[in-house]
Amino acid sequence: MSDENEKLENLPLNDWHRSKGARMVGFAGYHMPIQYNKDQGGGIVAEHDWTRSQASLFDVSHMGQLMLTGEHAAAELEKLLPGAIASLKPGRVRYSLLLNEEGGVLDDLMVTNATPWIEPVLDEDGAEIEAGRWGEPAYYVVVNGATKHDDIAFLREHLADDVTLNHMEDHALIALQGPKATNALGRVMRGVPESLVFMQSVLYDFGEWPLRITRAGYTGEDGFEISVPAEFVQPLADRLCAEIEVRPAGLGARDSLRLEAGLPLYGHDLTAEIDPVSADLTFALSKKRREEGGYHGHAQISAALKNGPTSFRVGLVLDGRLPAREGAEVFAGEERVGAVTSGGFSPTLGRPIAMAYVDKAHADVGTELAVMVRNKRLSAKVTAMPFVPHNYYRGN
């Protein structure tokens, strides 16, 4: 949460959240809802459980939405990201990492090839005068709220001058997440869920509202992120929450859901001092780019791939009911072997879970460890992640 003295801004849905009884907290420089009124079905655990069984609407407008355009935009992004951007087809989405020259993670982000298709020009008889074609290459990038201004400065410093970066400050971003999200969205926007599988994105005109809808999210559940001009977000939120499956949910449930999904949180599980190999994010390093390099930190990351990292992000399940919080020390016998970076009580599993960085020698699944919580050593075991299986829709 933000420093008490930090000046906080309001998101476009600020009044909407307050009208629904949300408890607001400072996060990433904004007033944001952490949970809603319990009298109306709110509360962190209730919102978490509702998302697991129905669908919840999260406001993630604090995230940075960027549009990068230009003939060489993909090649320029590949200098900074380890993912294969040039081969990303229009409408496809890729998780990637913004890296510094030492291979440390400056941010994790989502890149969408948003290159527009320009329809053919027809004469009055329907004959084609000009063929359809792809327009100027464009990449829609969503970055973390707390790092967006640093990300923008870094990108502007390192991208070539012929790449234009537009910070879409006039857009809000909401996330509809849960197994019933497709039912609700399908009634509001017919045909949209059927047109997308996980990590695909489409432009959609909802009446006068131009939307970018992406089948993704950060809860481990099936769902959609919807980028919408800020002036339309409140009526859109009202329309979605009018569906019987949909309730608003706050930051508290979003954090417990992403923890159960084993998804790292930037600033906690990821920092500029942590490389992708240590963070167990090697899936974000495409094979071709691992071999060919050409991006920030390639030499250091190659060495970590070859030799193995000295410490590794692992999942822990703890005995008892006390959750381990960030900074809790991890022990193997009397030896300190690491520290917790994210932790909490899992509503789905009914026990404490955590992510931690531990020495390589103690990172194997099944390793018995201990975590210091409130001056007590609690037994813990290294476990595979996600803690709760992902529920992404990848097609039939």
C-alpha positions in Angstrom: 0.0 0.0 0.0 1.1 3.6 -0.6 2.8 5.9 1.9 0.3 7.8 4.0 1.9 11.1 2.9 1.8 10.3 -0.8 -0.7 12.4 -2.8 -3.2 10.0 -4.3 -5.1 10.4 -7.5 -8.6 9.2 -8.3 -9.3 6.6 -11.0 -12.3 7.1 -13.3 -14.4 4.6 -11.2 -13.5 6.3 -7.9 -17.1 7.5 -7.1 -18.6 4.2 -8.4 -16.5 2.2 -5.9 -17.4 4.5 -3.0 -21.1 4.3 -3.9 -20.9 0.6 -3.5 -19.4 0.8 -0.1 -15.8 0.0 -1.0 -13.1 0.5 1.5 -10.5 2.6 -0.3 -6.7 2.4 0.2 -3.7 4.0 -1.4 -2.0 1.7 -4.0 0.3 2.6 -6.8 -0.5 6.3 -6.3 -4.3 5.9 -6.5 -7.3 5.6 -4.2 -8.3 2.0 -4.9 -10.9 -0.4 -3.4 -9.4 -3.2 -1.3 -12.8 -4.7 -0.6 -16.6 -4.0 -0.6 -19.3 -3.8 2.0 -19.9 -7.1 3.7 -23.6 -6.4 3.9 -23.7 -6.6 0.1 -21.7 -9.8 -0.2 -18.3 -8.2 0.0 -15.2 -8.9 2.0 -11.9 -10.3 0.8 -12.7 -14.0 1.3 -16.2 -13.6 0.0 -15.0 -11.8 -3.1 -12.2 -14.4 -3.6 -14.7 -17.3 -3.4 -17.2 -15.6 -5.7 -14.4 -15.1 -8.3 -13.6 -18.8 -8.1 -17.2 -19.9 -8.6 -18.9 -17.0 -10.5 -17.3 -13.8 -11.9 -15.9 -10.6 -10.4 -15.2 -7.2 -11.9 -11.9 -5.7 -10.9 -10.8 -2.1 -11.6 -7.2 -2.2 -12.8 -7.1 1.2 -14.3 -4.0 2.1 -12.4 -2.1 -0.1 -14.8 -0.2 1.7 -17.6 -1.7 1.2 -21.1 0.8 2.1 -23.9 0.5 2.0 -27.7 3.8 1.7 -29.6 3.6 2.3 -33.3 6.1 2.4 -36.2 7.6 0.2 -38.9 10.4 -1.0 -36.6 8.4 -1.2 -33.3 8.7 -5.0 -33.0 12.5 -5.0 -33.6 12.9 -2.1 -31.1 10.9 -3.9 -28.5 13.0 -7.1 -29.0 16.1 -5.1 -27.9 14.5 -4.7 -24.4 12.3 -7.8 -24.1 13.4 -11.4 -24.2 10.2 -12.6 -25.9 9.5 -13.1 -29.6 7.6 -10.0 -30.6 8.4 -9.9 -34.3 6.7 -13.3 -34.8 3.6 -12.3 -32.7 0.6 -12.4 -35.1 -2.1 -9.6 -35.0 -4.5 -10.2 -32.2 -2.2 -12.4 -30.2 -0.9 -11.5 -26.7 2.4 -12.4 -25.1 3.7 -12.1 -21.5 7.1 -10.6 -21.4 9.7 -8.8 -19.2 11.3 -5.4 -19.5 15.0 -6.0 -18.7 17.9 -3.8 -17.7 21.4 -4.3 -19.1 22.3 -6.7 -16.3 19.3 -8.9 -17.0 17.3 -7.7 -14.0 13.5 -7.4 -14.3 12.4 -3.8 -14.5 8.7 -4.9 -15.0 6.6 -7.7 -16.3 4.1 -6.8 -18.9 1.7 -8.0 -21.6 2.3 -7.2 -25.3 -0.5 -7.4 -27.9 0.1 -7.1 -31.6 -2.6 -4.5 -32.2 -1.7 -3.8 -35.9 -5.0 -2.7 -37.5 -6.5 -4.4 -40.6 -7.6 -1.9 -43.2 -10.6 -3.0 -45.0 -10.6 -3.1 -48.9 -12.0 -0.1 -50.7 -15.1 -1.0 -52.9 -16.9 0.8 -55.6 -20.7 1.3 -55.6 -21.1 -2.1 -57.3 -19.0 -3.8 -54.7 -16.0 -4.3 -56.9 -12.6 -4.0 -55.1 -10.8 -0.8 -55.9 -8.1 -1.2 -53.3 -7.2 -4.5 -51.6 -7.3 -4.8 -47.8 -4.0 -4.7 -46.0 -2.4 -4.5 -42.6 -1.8 -0.9 -41.4 1.2 0.5 -39.5 2.6 -2.0 -37.0 1.2 -1.3 -33.5 1.8 -2.9 -30.1 -0.5 -2.5 -27.1 1.5 -2.9 -23.9 0.1 -3.1 -20.4 2.6 -2.4 -17.6 2.3 -2.3 -13.8 0.8 0.8 -12.2 3.6 1.4 -9.7 6.3 1.3 -12.4 4.5 2.8 -15.4 6.2 6.2 -15.4 9.6 4.6 -15.0 8.8 2.2 -17.8 7.7 5.0 -20.1 10.9 6.9 -19.4 13.0 3.8 -20.0 11.2 3.0 -23.2 11.5 6.5 -24.5 15.2 6.5 -23.7 15.9 3.2 -25.5 13.5 3.0 -28.4 14.5 4.5 -31.7 13.0 7.9 -32.6 10.8 6.4 -35.3 8.8 4.4 -32.7 5.9 6.5 -31.3 4.8 5.8 -27.7 1.4 6.9 -26.7 0.5 6.6 -23.0 -3.3 6.0 -23.1 -4.1 8.0 -20.0 -7.6 8.6 -21.3 -8.5 4.9 -21.0 -9.6 2.8 -18.1 -9.0 -0.9 -17.7 -11.4 -3.4 -16.0 -11.0 -7.1 -15.6 -13.9 -9.6 -15.6 -12.6 -12.8 -14.0 -14.1 -16.1 -13.1 -15.6 -19.3 -14.6 -18.9 -17.5 -15.4 -17.2 -14.5 -17.0 -17.8 -15.9 -20.4 -21.6 -16.4 -19.7 -22.0 -12.8 -18.5 -19.9 -11.2 -21.3 -21.5 -13.4 -23.9 -25.0 -11.9 -23.0 -23.7 -8.4 -23.0 -21.5 -8.6 -26.1 -22.7 -11.5 -28.2 -20.1 -13.5 -30.0 -17.1 -12.0 -28.2 -16.2 -14.9 -25.9 -16.5 -17.4 -28.7 -14.0 -15.3 -30.8 -11.2 -15.5 -28.3 -9.1 -18.0 -26.5 -6.5 -17.3 -23.8 -4.0 -14.7 -24.8 -6.0 -13.4 -27.8 -7.3 -9.9 -28.2 -9.9 -8.1 -30.4 -11.2 -4.6 -31.0 -15.0 -4.4 -30.5 -17.4 -1.5 -30.9 -20.0 -1.8 -28.2 -22.5 0.7 -29.4 -20.5 4.0 -29.4 -17.9 2.5 -27.1 -14.7 1.3 -28.8 -13.2 -1.4 -26.7 -10.1 -3.6 -26.7 -11.0 -7.0 -25.2 -8.3 -9.4 -24.2 -8.9 -12.9 -22.9 -6.4 -12.8 -20.0 -6.1 -11.7 -16.5 -4.0 -12.2 -13.4 -6.2 -14.3 -11.1 -5.6 -17.8 -12.7 -9.3 -17.8 -13.8 -10.7 -17.6 -17.2 -11.7 -14.0 -18.0 -11.3 -10.8 -19.9 -9.5 -7.5 -19.6 -11.4 -4.6 -21.3 -9.7 -1.3 -22.2 -12.3 1.4 -22.5 -12.3 5.2 -22.9 -12.5 6.6 -19.4 -15.8 8.4 -20.0 -17.5 5.1 -20.8 -16.2 2.9 -18.0 -18.9 3.6 -15.4 -21.8 2.7 -17.6 -19.9 -0.3 -18.8 -19.2 -1.4 -15.2 -22.8 -1.0 -14.4 -23.9 -3.0 -17.4 -21.6 -5.9 -16.5 -22.5 -5.9 -12.9 -26.2 -6.1 -13.8 -25.5 -9.7 -14.9 -26.4 -12.1 -12.1 -23.0 -13.7 -12.1 -21.0 -10.5 -11.7 -20.0 -8.6 -8.5 -17.3 -6.0 -7.9 -14.1 -7.2 -6.2 -11.2 -5.3 -4.7 -7.4 -5.5 -4.4 -7.5 -7.9 -1.5 -9.2 -10.7 -3.4 -7.1 -10.0 -6.5 -3.9 -10.5 -4.4 -5.1 -13.8 -2.8 -6.2 -15.1 -6.2 -2.9 -14.3 -8.0 -1.0 -15.8 -5.1 -2.9 -19.0 -5.4 -2.2 -18.9 -9.1 1.5 -18.7 -8.4 1.8 -15.4 -10.3 4.6 -13.1 -9.2 3.8 -9.5 -8.1 6.2 -6.8 -9.3 8.0 -5.0 -6.5 7.7 -8.1 -4.3 8.5 -11.3 -6.2 10.2 -9.5 -9.0 12.7 -6.6 -8.8 15.5 -5.1 -10.9 17.9 -7.3 -8.9 16.2 -10.6 -9.9 16.7 -12.2 -13.3 14.0 -14.3 -15.1 15.8 -17.6 -14.5 15.8 -17.1 -10.7 12.2 -16.0 -10.9 11.2 -19.3 -12.7 10.0 -17.3 -15.7 12.1 -19.0 -18.4 8.9 -19.6 -20.3 9.1 -15.9 -21.2 12.4 -16.5 -22.9 11.6 -17.9 -26.4 14.0 -20.6 -27.6 15.1 -18.7 -30.6 15.8 -15.5 -28.6 17.7 -17.5 -25.9 20.0 -18.7 -28.6 20.3 -15.6 -30.7 20.2 -13.0 -28.0 20.1 -9.3 -29.0 18.2 -8.1 -25.8 19.3 -6.5 -22.6 21.0 -8.9 -20.2 21.3 -11.8 -22.6 24.8 -12.7 -21.5 23.9 -12.8 -17.8 20.7 -14.7 -18.5 22.5 -17.3 -20.7 24.9 -17.9 -17.9 22.1 -18.4 -15.4 20.4 -20.8 -17.8 23.7 -22.8 -18.2 24.9 -22.8 -14.6 21.6 -22.5 -12.8 20.7 -19.6 -10.5 22.0 -19.3 -7.0 18.5 -18.8 -5.6 15.1 -19.8 -7.0 11.5 -18.6 -6.6 9.5 -21.5 -5.1 6.1 -22.1 -3.6 5.7 -23.0 0.1 2.8 -24.6 1.9 2.9 -24.0 5.7 1.5 -25.9 8.6 -1.0 -24.3 10.9 -3.1 -21.2 10.0 -0.6 -18.3 10.5 0.3 -16.7 7.2 3.9 -15.8 6.4 4.3 -12.2 5.1 6.9 -10.7 2.9 10.4 -10.7 4.5 9.8 -13.8 6.7 13.0 -15.8 6.9 13.2 -19.3 5.6 15.4 -21.9 7.3 16.8 -25.4 6.6 17.6 -26.6 10.1 19.6 -23.7 11.6 20.7 -22.4 8.3 18.9 -19.4 6.8 18.3 -20.2 3.2 15.9 -17.6 1.9 13.0 -15.2 2.5 9.4 -14.9 1.7 8.4 -12.4 -1.0 4.6 -12.9 -1.0 2.4 -14.8 1.5 -1.1 -15.2 2.8 -3.8 -17.5 3.8 -5.3 -19.4 0.8 -9.2 -19.4 1.0 -9.3 -22.1 -1.5 -6.9 -24.5 0.2 -7.6 -23.5 3.7 -4.0 -23.1 4.7 -1.1 -20.6 4.5 0.9 -20.4 1.2 3.8 -18.3 0.2 6.3 -17.6 -2.5 10.0 -17.3 -1.4 13.5 -17.2 -2.9 15.6 -20.0 -1.4 19.1 -21.3 -2.1 19.3 -23.6 -5.1 20.2 -26.5 -2.9 16.8 -26.2 -1.1 14.5 -25.5 -4.0 13.4 -29.0 -5.0 9.7 -29.8 -4.6 9.2 -31.7 -1.4 12.1 -30.1 0.5 11.2 -29.6 4.2 11.9 -26.1 5.4 10.8 -23.8 8.2 9.5 -20.2 8.1 9.8 -17.7 11.0 6.4 -16.2 11.7 5.8 -14.1 14.8 8.9 -15.5 16.4 7.8 -19.1 15.8 9.3 -21.5 13.3 6.5 -23.0 11.3 7.0 -26.2 9.2 6.9 -25.6 5.5 7.4 -27.7 2.4 8.5 -26.6 -1.1 5.6 -27.3 -3.5 4.9 -26.9 -7.2 3.1 -23.9 -8.5 0.4 -22.9 -9.2 -1.1 -23.7 -5.8 -4.5 -23.8 -7.4 -4.7 -25.0 -11.0 -5.2 -22.3 -13.7 -8.6 -22.2 -15.4 -7.6 -20.5 -18.7 -9.7 -21.3 -21.7 -7.4 -22.5 -24.5 -10.1 -23.8 -26.9 -11.5 -27.2 -27.5 
